[in-house]
C-alpha cells in the first residue's frame, strides 16, 4: 500500500554563517534592516518537503507516492527519485517555471533564515488526488496555497486519513481556513513555533485542537527536547535523542515526518510513531543536506 505525499519538490541552496543572527540583527533597528552575512560554504541539495519526507519513508521500507510539480530544470530531481524506485506518474513538469528554490542560511545556534521562490510549486493544484485503491494514508505538507486547500478537501472526500503538516506554509492561512484543515485531517503535526501560531490564529489551544471530532492526535515537535503528543486534550512527552554531532538541521522535520508516516502505516500507537520520527530526525541532523543520511532500517526499528 502507498502513502501519498502532497508537497513541494525544491532545490536547496544551503549556506552557513559562522556567527549568531542575534548579534547582527538589532531589534531597535529592524525598521531599517540592512544586513549581510558572510557564508564561506555553499551547497546545492535536493529538498522540498515532499522529496525529503519520501526519502525518509523509503529508507524505512515504506512506499511513498509523491504528488508534486517541478519546473523545466527538474529532470535531475525526477531521475534521482526514479533511482529510489519512487513512482513518478504524479510528478508533473511545468515547462515555463523553475523548480521551487530555497536559499537557507544557518547560524552557529542552528537558527535559520530562508528565502523561498515557489516557482512550479504554485501550479501544484493542477493535479487532484487520484482515485486509487492502493493509497492508505496521506500527508498534506507545505505546497502551493490552492494545492493544500484542494488536496485536503479531496482526501477528506475520498475518506483517506491524512496528516495536516502546514509547516512554513501556515502563515498563508487565516484562522478559519486553518480550522477547516484541522477538521478535515486525522492528525496534525507542527513544531512548537507553528503550534503557537496555529493556536493564536484558530483561537484554540493545542489541547482543544486535539479534541476536535476528527482529530486522533496532534504532534508538537520540540527539536532535541523531543515531542508532545496531544490526544483528547492530554499531552504525553516523548523524549528526544542526543545526536552524535549537530551538523545541519535542514530537513530534520521532514525526516521526522517520514518516520511518523511509517509508524502510522503500521498501525502503531502515536507515541511509538513519534519515537521513530525522533530517530529519523536525529539521523538527519548528523549529516549535511536533507537527503544524504542513511539509516540501518532494522536497527532503527528495533529501538522503538
C-alpha positions as CSV (number, residue, x, y, z in Angstrom):
1,X,0.0,0.0,0.0
2,X,1.2,3.5,-0.8
3,X,1.4,6.7,1.3
4,X,0.5,9.8,-0.8
5,X,2.8,12.8,-0.1
6,X,1.4,16.1,-1.3
7,X,4.0,18.8,-1.0
8,X,7.0,20.6,-2.6
9,X,10.0,19.4,-4.6
10,X,12.7,22.0,-4.4
11,X,16.4,22.7,-4.8
12,X,18.0,23.9,-1.6
13,X,21.0,26.2,-1.6
14,X,22.4,25.8,1.9
15,X,24.9,28.1,3.5
16,X,26.4,28.6,7.0
17,X,27.0,31.8,8.8
18,X,29.8,31.3,11.5
19,X,28.2,33.7,13.9
20,X,24.9,34.4,15.5
21,X,22.0,36.2,13.9
22,X,21.1,37.7,17.2
23,X,24.5,39.6,17.2
24,X,23.9,41.0,13.8
25,X,20.2,42.0,13.9
26,X,19.5,44.8,16.3
27,X,15.9,44.7,17.5
28,X,15.6,48.5,17.8
29,X,16.8,48.9,14.1
30,X,14.6,46.3,12.4
31,X,12.6,49.1,10.7
32,X,15.8,49.9,8.6
33,X,17.1,46.4,8.4
34,X,20.1,46.1,6.1
35,X,22.4,43.1,7.0
36,X,24.8,40.9,5.1
37,X,26.0,37.5,6.3
38,X,29.4,36.1,5.1
39,X,28.8,32.4,4.3
40,X,32.1,30.6,3.5
41,X,30.4,27.4,2.5
42,X,27.7,26.7,-0.1
43,X,26.0,23.5,-1.2
44,X,23.1,22.8,-3.6
45,X,21.0,20.0,-2.4
46,X,17.8,18.2,-3.3
47,X,15.0,19.2,-0.9
48,X,11.4,20.3,-0.6
49,X,9.0,18.7,1.9
50,X,7.6,16.0,-0.4
51,X,11.0,14.9,-1.5
52,X,12.5,14.9,2.0
53,X,9.6,13.0,3.5
54,X,9.7,10.5,0.7
55,X,13.4,10.0,1.2
56,X,12.9,9.3,4.9
57,X,10.0,7.0,4.3
58,X,11.6,4.9,1.7
59,X,14.7,4.4,3.9
60,X,12.3,2.7,6.3
61,X,10.8,0.4,3.7
62,X,7.7,2.4,3.1
63,X,6.1,3.1,-0.3
64,X,6.0,6.9,-0.9
65,X,3.8,8.2,-3.7
66,X,4.9,11.8,-4.4
67,X,2.4,14.3,-5.9
68,X,4.2,17.4,-6.8
69,X,5.4,19.8,-9.5
70,X,8.8,20.6,-10.9
71,X,10.0,23.2,-13.4
72,X,11.9,22.9,-16.7
73,X,15.1,22.4,-14.6
74,X,13.6,19.5,-12.6
75,X,14.8,16.5,-14.6
76,X,17.8,15.7,-12.3
77,X,15.4,15.5,-9.4
78,X,13.0,13.3,-11.3
79,X,15.9,11.0,-12.2
80,X,17.0,10.9,-8.6
81,X,13.6,9.8,-7.4
82,X,13.4,7.2,-10.2
83,X,16.6,5.8,-8.7
84,X,14.9,5.2,-5.4
85,X,12.1,3.4,-7.2
86,X,9.5,6.1,-6.4
87,X,6.6,6.1,-8.8
88,X,6.7,9.3,-10.9
89,X,3.2,9.4,-12.5
90,X,2.1,12.1,-10.1
91,X,5.2,14.3,-10.6
92,X,4.2,16.9,-13.2
93,X,6.6,19.2,-15.0
94,X,5.7,22.9,-15.6
95,X,7.7,23.9,-18.6
96,X,7.5,27.7,-18.1
97,X,8.7,27.7,-14.5
98,X,11.7,26.9,-12.4
99,X,11.6,24.2,-9.8
100,X,11.0,25.7,-6.4
101,X,14.2,27.1,-4.8
102,X,15.1,27.6,-1.1
103,X,18.1,29.6,-0.1
104,X,18.9,28.8,3.5
105,X,21.4,30.5,5.9
106,X,22.1,28.6,9.2
107,X,23.9,30.3,12.1
108,X,26.1,28.9,14.8
109,X,23.0,28.4,17.0
110,X,21.2,26.5,14.3
111,X,18.8,29.3,13.7
112,X,17.8,29.6,10.0
113,X,16.8,32.4,7.6
114,X,15.2,31.1,4.4
115,X,14.3,32.8,1.1
116,X,11.9,30.7,-0.9
117,X,10.9,31.0,-4.6
118,X,7.8,28.8,-5.2
119,X,8.2,28.5,-9.0
120,X,6.4,25.4,-10.3
121,X,5.0,24.7,-6.8
122,X,2.5,27.4,-7.4
123,X,0.9,25.2,-10.0
124,X,0.6,22.1,-7.8
125,X,-3.2,22.5,-7.6
126,X,-3.5,21.4,-11.3
127,X,-3.3,17.8,-10.0
128,X,-6.1,16.2,-8.0
129,X,-5.8,13.4,-5.5
130,X,-6.1,10.3,-7.7
131,X,-8.9,7.7,-7.3
132,X,-6.6,4.8,-6.4
133,X,-7.4,1.9,-4.1
134,X,-3.7,1.5,-3.0
135,X,-3.5,4.8,-1.1
136,X,-3.9,4.0,2.6
137,X,-2.6,7.2,4.1
138,X,-1.5,10.7,3.1
139,X,0.1,13.9,4.2
140,X,-0.6,17.5,3.2
141,X,2.7,19.2,3.6
142,X,3.8,22.7,2.6
143,X,2.9,23.3,-1.0
144,X,1.1,25.9,-3.1
145,X,-1.8,27.5,-1.2
146,X,-4.5,26.3,-3.6
147,X,-3.0,22.9,-3.7
148,X,-3.0,22.5,0.1
149,X,-6.7,23.6,0.3
150,X,-7.8,21.4,-2.6
151,X,-5.8,18.3,-1.7
152,X,-7.1,18.4,1.9
153,X,-10.7,18.6,0.7
154,X,-10.1,15.8,-1.8
155,X,-8.5,13.5,0.7
156,X,-11.4,14.1,3.2
157,X,-14.0,13.4,0.4
158,X,-12.1,10.2,-0.5
159,X,-12.0,9.0,3.1
160,X,-8.2,8.8,3.1
161,X,-6.8,9.6,6.6
162,X,-4.1,12.2,6.4
163,X,-1.6,14.3,8.4
164,X,-2.0,18.1,8.1
165,X,1.5,19.5,8.2
166,X,1.3,23.2,7.5
167,X,5.0,24.0,8.2
168,X,6.3,27.2,6.7
169,X,3.0,27.4,4.7
170,X,1.0,28.1,7.9
171,X,1.2,32.0,7.6
172,X,-0.7,31.7,4.2
173,X,-3.9,30.8,6.0
174,X,-6.3,32.6,8.4
175,X,-7.8,31.1,11.5
176,X,-11.0,29.9,9.7
177,X,-9.0,28.2,6.9
178,X,-6.7,26.5,9.4
179,X,-9.6,25.2,11.5
180,X,-11.1,23.8,8.3
181,X,-7.8,21.9,7.7
182,X,-7.8,20.6,11.2
183,X,-11.4,19.4,10.9
184,X,-10.6,17.5,7.7
185,X,-7.4,16.0,9.0
186,X,-6.8,12.8,11.1
187,X,-3.6,14.1,12.6
188,X,-1.9,17.5,12.9
189,X,1.9,17.9,13.0
190,X,3.6,21.2,13.9
191,X,6.8,22.4,15.6
192,X,6.5,24.5,18.8
193,X,6.6,27.8,16.9
194,X,4.0,26.7,14.4
195,X,1.9,25.3,17.3
196,X,1.8,28.7,18.9
197,X,0.8,30.4,15.6
198,X,-1.9,27.7,15.0
199,X,-3.3,28.3,18.4
200,X,-3.2,32.0,18.0
201,X,-4.9,32.1,14.7
202,X,-7.6,29.5,15.4
203,X,-8.3,30.8,19.0
204,X,-7.9,27.2,20.3
205,X,-5.2,25.7,22.4
206,X,-3.3,22.6,21.2
207,X,-5.2,20.6,23.8
208,X,-8.5,21.9,22.4
209,X,-7.4,21.2,18.8
210,X,-6.6,17.6,19.8
211,X,-10.2,17.2,21.0
212,X,-11.8,18.1,17.6
213,X,-14.1,15.4,16.4
214,X,-12.0,14.0,13.5
215,X,-8.5,14.5,15.1
216,X,-6.9,11.4,16.5
217,X,-3.8,13.3,17.7
218,X,-1.6,16.4,17.4
219,X,2.1,16.2,17.4
220,X,4.2,19.2,18.6
221,X,7.9,18.7,17.9
222,X,10.4,20.4,20.2
223,X,13.7,19.7,18.4
224,X,16.2,18.0,20.6
225,X,13.7,18.0,23.5
226,X,11.5,15.5,21.8
227,X,7.8,15.9,21.2
228,X,4.5,16.5,22.9
229,X,1.8,14.1,21.7
230,X,-1.7,15.5,22.3
231,X,-4.7,13.2,22.3
232,X,-8.1,14.0,23.7
233,X,-6.8,17.1,25.4
234,X,-3.9,15.4,27.2
235,X,-0.2,15.7,26.4
236,X,2.3,12.8,26.6
237,X,6.0,13.8,26.3
238,X,8.2,11.6,24.1
239,X,11.9,12.3,24.9
240,X,14.3,13.4,22.2
241,X,17.6,11.9,21.3
242,X,21.2,13.3,21.6
243,X,22.8,13.5,18.2
244,X,26.4,12.4,17.9
245,X,27.0,15.7,16.0
246,X,24.8,18.6,15.1
247,X,25.8,19.2,11.5
248,X,22.7,20.6,9.7
249,X,19.1,20.9,10.8
250,X,17.8,21.4,7.3
251,X,15.1,18.7,6.6
252,X,15.0,17.3,10.2
253,X,11.3,17.9,10.4
254,X,10.7,16.2,7.1
255,X,12.8,13.2,8.2
256,X,10.7,13.1,11.4
257,X,7.5,13.0,9.3
258,X,8.8,10.1,7.2
259,X,9.1,8.1,10.4
260,X,5.8,9.3,11.7
261,X,4.1,8.2,8.5
262,X,5.8,4.8,8.5
263,X,4.6,4.1,12.1
264,X,1.0,5.2,11.3
265,X,1.0,2.9,8.3
266,X,1.9,0.0,10.6
267,X,-1.0,0.9,13.0
268,X,1.4,1.8,15.9
269,X,0.3,3.9,18.8
270,X,1.0,7.5,18.1
271,X,3.8,7.8,20.8
272,X,5.7,5.0,19.1
273,X,5.3,6.6,15.7
274,X,6.8,9.8,17.2
275,X,9.7,7.9,18.7
276,X,10.5,6.6,15.3
277,X,10.3,10.1,13.9
278,X,12.8,11.2,16.5
279,X,15.2,8.5,15.4
280,X,15.0,9.7,11.8
281,X,15.3,13.4,12.7
282,X,18.4,12.6,14.8
283,X,20.0,10.6,11.9
284,X,19.3,13.5,9.6
285,X,20.9,16.3,11.7
286,X,24.1,14.4,11.8
287,X,24.6,14.8,8.1
288,X,24.6,17.9,5.8
289,X,21.7,18.2,3.4
290,X,18.2,16.9,3.6
291,X,18.7,13.7,1.7
292,X,22.2,12.5,2.3
293,X,21.8,10.4,5.5
294,X,21.5,6.6,5.6
295,X,19.9,4.5,8.4
296,X,20.1,0.8,9.3
297,X,16.3,0.1,9.0
298,X,16.4,-3.0,11.2
299,X,18.4,-1.3,13.9
300,X,16.2,1.8,13.9
301,X,13.0,-0.1,14.1
302,X,14.4,-2.3,16.9
303,X,14.9,0.9,19.0
304,X,11.2,1.9,19.0
